[in-house]
Amino acid sequence: MQTITTPSILNPPPAMTPARKAALIAGLAYIATFVFSIPVKFGLWKDAIDKPDFILGAGDDGGIRLGAIFEVLTGLGGVVSAVALYAVARRYSIRSAIGFITTRVMESVIIFVGVLAMLTMYTLRNAPVGGDDAMSTMGRALLAIHDWTFLLGPGVMPALNALCIGTIMYRSGLLPRWIPTLGLVGAPMLILSSTAALYGAWDQVSAPSAVLTLPIAVWEFAFGVYMTVKGFRPVPEDVEPAFGSNVDAPLALAA
């Protein structure tokens, strides 16, 4: 008679490897940045961004505080993903690993500045200071700060992130090569789009910008989903750590 065994205290399931844990945490963090960032600009903060007299009472301010929470979670998701991947990335290039953490933290800081601008606008809307002209001027100034953080944060930093971690993932073979290739191709396209928006060629939220931003968006989403579902692939035998890497990093890289 065949005996069916089930996991128990005496026969526990295999533990996750450090690399699988890192991939799972980083993947969920990447997905979280999508989940929390998209509703903010196109829903929760839409009136604050689109209505010039928002600070004077125009539109609805019900989504400002929830949008601020979502944006903070977006920024923290970026930091969590970088910290989770550092132990893996440093195995191949310490410079790129540090660069990835630095750009992710910078992106989060820029996002937080935008959050502070929107929360300040919300405060002044509900507790006015001075006349309508002064309030309108302050509202335009705070919105300008938010707009610039939107350009420099999500508009530039993801390209630098992709160049750092995408290079590692492409060379190491930890992911299918088409995924980091999207990031490496999309990075200069995103920088081009942001530069064009900086000089007024088109708006940051526009059809040309959407086309040029699409590859980097697909890269980040595919990166997060693959790490969450699959983890890292076994490292090919012919892949050697790059110059400047931490060859003694104690990390099992088998998924």
BALOBA-1460 file (C-alpha; in Angstrom, 3 decimals):
// residues 255
<rec num="1" residu="m" x="0.000" y="0.000" z="0.000"/>
<rec num="2" residu="q" x="1.440" y="3.373" z="-1.051"/>
<rec num="3" residu="t" x="2.108" y="5.827" z="1.762"/>
<rec num="4" residu="i" x="1.384" y="9.513" z="1.169"/>
<rec num="5" residu="t" x="3.645" y="11.853" z="3.091"/>
<rec num="6" residu="t" x="2.657" y="15.372" z="3.992"/>
<rec num="7" residu="p" x="4.830" y="18.229" z="5.318"/>
<rec num="8" residu="s" x="4.987" y="18.279" z="9.097"/>
<rec num="9" residu="i" x="7.257" y="19.395" z="11.877"/>
<rec num="10" residu="l" x="9.210" y="16.164" z="11.440"/>
<rec num="11" residu="n" x="9.233" y="16.444" z="7.655"/>
<rec num="12" residu="p" x="9.245" y="20.196" z="6.813"/>
<rec num="13" residu="p" x="9.138" y="21.517" z="3.207"/>
<rec num="14" residu="p" x="12.442" y="22.693" z="1.705"/>
<rec num="15" residu="a" x="13.452" y="26.165" z="2.867"/>
<rec num="16" residu="m" x="13.787" y="29.029" z="0.394"/>
<rec num="17" residu="t" x="17.293" y="29.870" z="-0.710"/>
<rec num="18" residu="p" x="18.542" y="33.398" z="0.020"/>
<rec num="19" residu="a" x="18.359" y="34.194" z="-3.702"/>
<rec num="20" residu="r" x="14.728" y="33.060" z="-3.933"/>
<rec num="21" residu="k" x="13.796" y="35.187" z="-0.936"/>
<rec num="22" residu="a" x="15.573" y="38.193" z="-2.459"/>
<rec num="23" residu="a" x="13.821" y="37.682" z="-5.797"/>
<rec num="24" residu="l" x="10.403" y="37.305" z="-4.154"/>
<rec num="25" residu="i" x="10.787" y="40.433" z="-2.012"/>
<rec num="26" residu="a" x="12.160" y="42.502" z="-4.888"/>
<rec num="27" residu="g" x="9.504" y="41.232" z="-7.287"/>
<rec num="28" residu="l" x="6.642" y="42.070" z="-4.946"/>
<rec num="29" residu="a" x="8.178" y="45.504" z="-4.321"/>
<rec num="30" residu="y" x="8.391" y="46.196" z="-8.064"/>
<rec num="31" residu="i" x="4.769" y="45.148" z="-8.542"/>
<rec num="32" residu="a" x="3.750" y="47.333" z="-5.586"/>
<rec num="33" residu="t" x="5.234" y="50.415" z="-7.269"/>
<rec num="34" residu="f" x="2.874" y="49.819" z="-10.203"/>
<rec num="35" residu="v" x="-0.149" y="49.123" z="-8.030"/>
<rec num="36" residu="f" x="0.292" y="52.238" z="-5.899"/>
<rec num="37" residu="s" x="1.616" y="54.784" z="-8.428"/>
<rec num="38" residu="i" x="-0.872" y="54.561" z="-11.299"/>
<rec num="39" residu="p" x="-4.074" y="55.563" z="-9.389"/>
<rec num="40" residu="v" x="-2.423" y="58.681" z="-7.955"/>
<rec num="41" residu="k" x="-1.659" y="60.794" z="-11.021"/>
<rec num="42" residu="f" x="-4.673" y="59.643" z="-13.039"/>
<rec num="43" residu="g" x="-7.286" y="59.481" z="-10.286"/>
<rec num="44" residu="l" x="-6.647" y="60.493" z="-6.703"/>
<rec num="45" residu="w" x="-4.678" y="63.665" z="-7.553"/>
<rec num="46" residu="k" x="-6.316" y="64.438" z="-10.902"/>
<rec num="47" residu="d" x="-8.233" y="67.521" z="-9.748"/>
<rec num="48" residu="a" x="-5.230" y="68.898" z="-7.866"/>
<rec num="49" residu="i" x="-3.071" y="68.547" z="-10.976"/>
<rec num="50" residu="d" x="-5.571" y="69.617" z="-13.636"/>
<rec num="51" residu="k" x="-7.558" y="72.421" z="-11.962"/>
<rec num="52" residu="p" x="-5.603" y="75.726" z="-11.671"/>
<rec num="53" residu="d" x="-7.806" y="76.955" z="-8.815"/>
<rec num="54" residu="f" x="-7.657" y="73.767" z="-6.791"/>
<rec num="55" residu="i" x="-6.021" y="75.542" z="-3.857"/>
<rec num="56" residu="l" x="-8.931" y="78.030" z="-3.855"/>
<rec num="57" residu="g" x="-11.493" y="75.254" z="-3.542"/>
<rec num="58" residu="a" x="-12.020" y="73.993" z="-7.084"/>
<rec num="59" residu="g" x="-12.440" y="70.251" z="-7.603"/>
<rec num="60" residu="d" x="-12.391" y="67.458" z="-5.048"/>
<rec num="61" residu="d" x="-9.630" y="67.020" z="-2.476"/>
<rec num="62" residu="g" x="-10.868" y="63.690" z="-1.113"/>
<rec num="63" residu="g" x="-8.061" y="61.679" z="-2.701"/>
<rec num="64" residu="i" x="-5.097" y="63.830" z="-1.648"/>
<rec num="65" residu="r" x="-4.264" y="62.039" z="1.589"/>
<rec num="66" residu="l" x="-4.819" y="58.552" z="0.208"/>
<rec num="67" residu="g" x="-2.725" y="59.495" z="-2.835"/>
<rec num="68" residu="a" x="0.037" y="60.676" z="-0.500"/>
<rec num="69" residu="i" x="0.008" y="57.302" z="1.263"/>
<rec num="70" residu="f" x="0.159" y="55.504" z="-2.088"/>
<rec num="71" residu="e" x="3.079" y="57.655" z="-3.247"/>
<rec num="72" residu="v" x="4.989" y="57.000" z="-0.023"/>
<rec num="73" residu="l" x="4.414" y="53.264" z="-0.496"/>
<rec num="74" residu="t" x="5.641" y="53.608" z="-4.083"/>
<rec num="75" residu="g" x="8.850" y="55.249" z="-2.910"/>
<rec num="76" residu="l" x="9.375" y="52.690" z="-0.158"/>
<rec num="77" residu="g" x="8.780" y="49.906" z="-2.667"/>
<rec num="78" residu="g" x="11.682" y="51.214" z="-4.715"/>
<rec num="79" residu="v" x="13.989" y="51.225" z="-1.705"/>
<rec num="80" residu="v" x="12.913" y="47.729" z="-0.634"/>
<rec num="81" residu="s" x="13.578" y="46.336" z="-4.115"/>
<rec num="82" residu="a" x="17.065" y="47.840" z="-4.176"/>
<rec num="83" residu="v" x="17.993" y="46.553" z="-0.721"/>
<rec num="84" residu="a" x="16.651" y="43.089" z="-1.538"/>
<rec num="85" residu="l" x="18.640" y="42.863" z="-4.775"/>
<rec num="86" residu="y" x="21.902" y="44.303" z="-3.454"/>
<rec num="87" residu="a" x="23.264" y="40.982" z="-2.184"/>
<rec num="88" residu="v" x="22.617" y="39.436" z="-5.600"/>
<rec num="89" residu="a" x="23.846" y="42.389" z="-7.646"/>
<rec num="90" residu="r" x="27.122" y="42.830" z="-5.758"/>
<rec num="91" residu="r" x="28.106" y="39.292" z="-6.735"/>
<rec num="92" residu="y" x="28.584" y="40.626" z="-10.270"/>
<rec num="93" residu="s" x="29.385" y="44.325" z="-9.860"/>
<rec num="94" residu="i" x="29.671" y="46.307" z="-6.643"/>
<rec num="95" residu="r" x="29.645" y="49.554" z="-8.629"/>
<rec num="96" residu="s" x="26.388" y="48.731" z="-10.389"/>
<rec num="97" residu="a" x="24.853" y="47.424" z="-7.168"/>
<rec num="98" residu="i" x="25.671" y="50.653" z="-5.325"/>
<rec num="99" residu="g" x="24.490" y="52.670" z="-8.315"/>
<rec num="100" residu="f" x="21.184" y="50.812" z="-8.295"/>
<rec num="101" residu="i" x="20.577" y="51.460" z="-4.595"/>
<rec num="102" residu="t" x="21.587" y="55.104" z="-4.967"/>
<rec num="103" residu="t" x="19.275" y="55.828" z="-7.891"/>
<rec num="104" residu="r" x="16.381" y="54.004" z="-6.234"/>
<rec num="105" residu="v" x="16.827" y="56.035" z="-3.046"/>
<rec num="106" residu="m" x="17.115" y="59.258" z="-5.064"/>
<rec num="107" residu="e" x="13.902" y="58.391" z="-6.899"/>
<rec num="108" residu="s" x="12.138" y="57.842" z="-3.584"/>
<rec num="109" residu="v" x="13.385" y="61.137" z="-2.156"/>
<rec num="110" residu="i" x="12.149" y="63.008" z="-5.242"/>
<rec num="111" residu="i" x="8.753" y="61.295" z="-4.934"/>
<rec num="112" residu="f" x="8.544" y="62.340" z="-1.271"/>
<rec num="113" residu="v" x="9.249" y="65.972" z="-2.216"/>
<rec num="114" residu="g" x="6.292" y="65.824" z="-4.597"/>
<rec num="115" residu="v" x="4.140" y="64.355" z="-1.824"/>
<rec num="116" residu="l" x="5.083" y="67.220" z="0.496"/>
<rec num="117" residu="a" x="4.137" y="69.750" z="-2.188"/>
<rec num="118" residu="m" x="0.688" y="68.204" z="-2.650"/>
<rec num="119" residu="l" x="0.040" y="67.878" z="1.083"/>
<rec num="120" residu="t" x="1.040" y="71.521" z="1.562"/>
<rec num="121" residu="m" x="-1.439" y="72.523" z="-1.148"/>
<rec num="122" residu="y" x="-4.108" y="70.474" z="0.618"/>
<rec num="123" residu="t" x="-3.346" y="72.193" z="3.945"/>
<rec num="124" residu="l" x="-3.521" y="75.687" z="2.441"/>
<rec num="125" residu="r" x="-6.756" y="74.833" z="0.625"/>
<rec num="126" residu="n" x="-8.386" y="73.934" z="3.953"/>
<rec num="127" residu="a" x="-6.695" y="76.697" z="5.985"/>
<rec num="128" residu="p" x="-6.161" y="79.663" z="3.605"/>
<rec num="129" residu="v" x="-3.412" y="82.182" z="4.277"/>
<rec num="130" residu="g" x="-3.754" y="85.625" z="2.635"/>
<rec num="131" residu="g" x="-5.941" y="86.656" z="-0.270"/>
<rec num="132" residu="d" x="-6.935" y="84.744" z="-3.372"/>
<rec num="133" residu="d" x="-4.060" y="86.147" z="-5.424"/>
<rec num="134" residu="a" x="-1.455" y="85.049" z="-2.871"/>
<rec num="135" residu="m" x="-3.103" y="81.661" z="-2.503"/>
<rec num="136" residu="s" x="-3.262" y="81.176" z="-6.261"/>
<rec num="137" residu="t" x="0.430" y="82.012" z="-6.564"/>
<rec num="138" residu="m" x="1.346" y="79.540" z="-3.828"/>
<rec num="139" residu="g" x="-0.823" y="76.898" z="-5.477"/>
<rec num="140" residu="r" x="0.917" y="77.324" z="-8.829"/>
<rec num="141" residu="a" x="4.320" y="77.184" z="-7.135"/>
<rec num="142" residu="l" x="3.505" y="73.969" z="-5.268"/>
<rec num="143" residu="l" x="2.071" y="72.373" z="-8.392"/>
<rec num="144" residu="a" x="5.228" y="73.336" z="-10.297"/>
<rec num="145" residu="i" x="7.328" y="71.579" z="-7.637"/>
<rec num="146" residu="h" x="5.185" y="68.472" z="-8.009"/>
<rec num="147" residu="d" x="5.449" y="68.571" z="-11.814"/>
<rec num="148" residu="w" x="9.234" y="68.813" z="-11.718"/>
<rec num="149" residu="t" x="9.476" y="65.950" z="-9.235"/>
<rec num="150" residu="f" x="7.287" y="63.892" z="-11.583"/>
<rec num="151" residu="l" x="9.712" y="64.606" z="-14.426"/>
<rec num="152" residu="l" x="12.942" y="64.033" z="-12.480"/>
<rec num="153" residu="g" x="11.683" y="61.090" z="-10.394"/>
<rec num="154" residu="p" x="9.597" y="58.694" z="-12.523"/>
<rec num="155" residu="g" x="10.837" y="60.450" z="-15.680"/>
<rec num="156" residu="v" x="14.601" y="60.028" z="-15.237"/>
<rec num="157" residu="m" x="15.523" y="57.757" z="-12.343"/>
<rec num="158" residu="p" x="13.948" y="54.550" z="-13.731"/>
<rec num="159" residu="a" x="16.276" y="54.851" z="-16.712"/>
<rec num="160" residu="l" x="19.318" y="54.971" z="-14.434"/>
<rec num="161" residu="n" x="17.909" y="52.084" z="-12.384"/>
<rec num="162" residu="a" x="17.510" y="50.004" z="-15.527"/>
<rec num="163" residu="l" x="21.045" y="50.723" z="-16.720"/>
<rec num="164" residu="c" x="22.503" y="49.582" z="-13.385"/>
<rec num="165" residu="i" x="20.472" y="46.468" z="-12.579"/>
<rec num="166" residu="g" x="19.631" y="45.629" z="-16.199"/>
<rec num="167" residu="t" x="23.310" y="45.308" z="-17.077"/>
<rec num="168" residu="i" x="23.826" y="42.886" z="-14.185"/>
<rec num="169" residu="m" x="20.801" y="40.795" z="-15.104"/>
<rec num="170" residu="y" x="21.796" y="40.652" z="-18.765"/>
<rec num="171" residu="r" x="25.398" y="39.586" z="-18.103"/>
<rec num="172" residu="s" x="24.585" y="37.121" z="-15.335"/>
<rec num="173" residu="g" x="21.769" y="35.260" z="-17.050"/>
<rec num="174" residu="l" x="19.691" y="35.336" z="-13.854"/>
<rec num="175" residu="l" x="16.714" y="36.364" z="-15.990"/>
<rec num="176" residu="p" x="15.780" y="35.585" z="-19.588"/>
<rec num="177" residu="r" x="17.822" y="38.034" z="-21.648"/>
<rec num="178" residu="w" x="14.788" y="39.642" z="-23.288"/>
<rec num="179" residu="i" x="13.710" y="41.148" z="-19.954"/>
<rec num="180" residu="p" x="16.872" y="43.178" z="-19.190"/>
<rec num="181" residu="t" x="17.187" y="43.967" z="-22.910"/>
<rec num="182" residu="l" x="13.883" y="45.840" z="-22.653"/>
<rec num="183" residu="g" x="15.312" y="47.879" z="-19.792"/>
<rec num="184" residu="l" x="18.590" y="48.625" z="-21.543"/>
<rec num="185" residu="v" x="16.774" y="49.678" z="-24.722"/>
<rec num="186" residu="g" x="14.069" y="51.579" z="-22.858"/>
<rec num="187" residu="a" x="16.465" y="53.578" z="-20.656"/>
<rec num="188" residu="p" x="17.787" y="55.921" z="-23.383"/>
<rec num="189" residu="m" x="14.261" y="56.204" z="-24.817"/>
<rec num="190" residu="l" x="12.944" y="57.376" z="-21.440"/>
<rec num="191" residu="i" x="15.799" y="59.869" z="-21.069"/>
<rec num="192" residu="l" x="15.051" y="61.177" z="-24.579"/>
<rec num="193" residu="s" x="11.366" y="61.573" z="-23.717"/>
<rec num="194" residu="s" x="12.135" y="63.376" z="-20.444"/>
<rec num="195" residu="t" x="14.628" y="65.678" z="-22.167"/>
<rec num="196" residu="a" x="12.039" y="66.518" z="-24.830"/>
<rec num="197" residu="a" x="9.482" y="67.280" z="-22.106"/>
<rec num="198" residu="l" x="12.050" y="69.436" z="-20.297"/>
<rec num="199" residu="y" x="12.490" y="71.601" z="-23.409"/>
<rec num="200" residu="g" x="8.769" y="71.731" z="-24.184"/>
<rec num="201" residu="a" x="8.688" y="69.474" z="-27.244"/>
<rec num="202" residu="w" x="5.707" y="67.645" z="-25.712"/>
<rec num="203" residu="d" x="4.051" y="67.132" z="-22.346"/>
<rec num="204" residu="q" x="5.265" y="64.403" z="-20.052"/>
<rec num="205" residu="v" x="1.804" y="62.834" z="-20.215"/>
<rec num="206" residu="s" x="1.292" y="62.677" z="-23.993"/>
<rec num="207" residu="a" x="1.211" y="60.185" z="-26.850"/>
<rec num="208" residu="p" x="4.920" y="60.548" z="-27.820"/>
<rec num="209" residu="s" x="5.933" y="60.229" z="-24.176"/>
<rec num="210" residu="a" x="3.767" y="57.123" z="-23.742"/>
<rec num="211" residu="v" x="5.397" y="55.439" z="-26.756"/>
<rec num="212" residu="l" x="8.920" y="56.168" z="-25.536"/>
<rec num="213" residu="t" x="8.095" y="55.190" z="-21.951"/>
<rec num="214" residu="l" x="6.431" y="51.879" z="-22.804"/>
<rec num="215" residu="p" x="9.617" y="49.715" z="-23.006"/>
<rec num="216" residu="i" x="10.848" y="50.782" z="-19.564"/>
<rec num="217" residu="a" x="7.382" y="50.204" z="-18.090"/>
<rec num="218" residu="v" x="7.185" y="46.712" z="-19.606"/>
<rec num="219" residu="w" x="10.716" y="45.985" z="-18.343"/>
<rec num="220" residu="e" x="9.860" y="46.923" z="-14.759"/>
<rec num="221" residu="f" x="6.581" y="45.002" z="-14.774"/>
<rec num="222" residu="a" x="8.123" y="41.901" z="-16.385"/>
<rec num="223" residu="f" x="11.086" y="42.128" z="-14.004"/>
<rec num="224" residu="g" x="8.801" y="42.193" z="-10.982"/>
<rec num="225" residu="v" x="6.461" y="39.438" z="-12.174"/>
<rec num="226" residu="y" x="9.281" y="37.087" z="-13.217"/>
<rec num="227" residu="m" x="11.127" y="37.476" z="-9.918"/>
<rec num="228" residu="t" x="7.911" y="36.936" z="-7.973"/>
<rec num="229" residu="v" x="6.740" y="33.869" z="-9.875"/>
<rec num="230" residu="k" x="9.985" y="32.215" z="-10.985"/>
<rec num="231" residu="g" x="12.860" y="33.677" z="-9.004"/>
<rec num="232" residu="f" x="16.338" y="33.724" z="-10.500"/>
<rec num="233" residu="r" x="17.543" y="31.203" z="-13.028"/>
<rec num="234" residu="p" x="20.581" y="29.011" z="-12.192"/>
<rec num="235" residu="v" x="23.764" y="30.849" z="-13.078"/>
<rec num="236" residu="p" x="25.418" y="29.519" z="-16.249"/>
<rec num="237" residu="e" x="28.795" y="27.926" z="-15.568"/>
<rec num="238" residu="d" x="30.581" y="30.216" z="-18.015"/>
<rec num="239" residu="v" x="29.456" y="33.399" z="-16.215"/>
<rec num="240" residu="e" x="32.194" y="34.881" z="-14.059"/>
<rec num="241" residu="p" x="31.861" y="37.751" z="-11.589"/>
<rec num="242" residu="a" x="32.764" y="41.077" z="-13.158"/>
<rec num="243" residu="f" x="35.764" y="43.165" z="-12.138"/>
<rec num="244" residu="g" x="34.974" y="44.992" z="-8.929"/>
<rec num="245" residu="s" x="32.476" y="42.394" z="-7.751"/>
<rec num="246" residu="n" x="32.404" y="40.754" z="-4.356"/>
<rec num="247" residu="v" x="33.478" y="37.242" z="-5.265"/>
<rec num="248" residu="d" x="33.209" y="36.097" z="-1.678"/>
<rec num="249" residu="a" x="29.582" y="37.197" z="-1.241"/>
<rec num="250" residu="p" x="27.926" y="34.319" z="0.641"/>
<rec num="251" residu="l" x="24.832" y="33.898" z="-1.483"/>
<rec num="252" residu="a" x="23.432" y="30.776" z="-3.103"/>
<rec num="253" residu="l" x="22.348" y="31.839" z="-6.579"/>
<rec num="254" residu="a" x="20.354" y="28.783" z="-7.481"/>
<rec num="255" residu="a" x="16.640" y="29.502" z="-7.726"/>
